[in-house]
């Protein structure tokens, strides 16, 4: 078995540079949000930091949640979160990650202000 790696390239790989350029811009400011109980979980509504056509919402502290595709209405994105217990549950807004994608690119923020 030969595990010898080739030497370093003379210039950076354009595919890697393109991927890095396409990464969402991290935002330091946390957007405003609302967390409401629904019959089988929670509805989270987050103010979009920039105009967006697409959005994704994640909860960084839980991998057992079903999260609907966010619906964008005006300057807000709303999604429903349902856990295995199919009931409302406590949620720390600091664990919400929003990625918003618009004509001017993508932005990402972790946490929101209630």
Secondary structure, 3 states (H helix, E strand, C coil): CCCCCCCCCCCCCHHHHHHHHHCCEECCCCEEEEEEEECCEEEEEEECCCCCCEEEEEECCCCCCEECCCEEECCEEEEEEECCCCCCCCCCHHHEEEEEEECCEEEEEECEEC
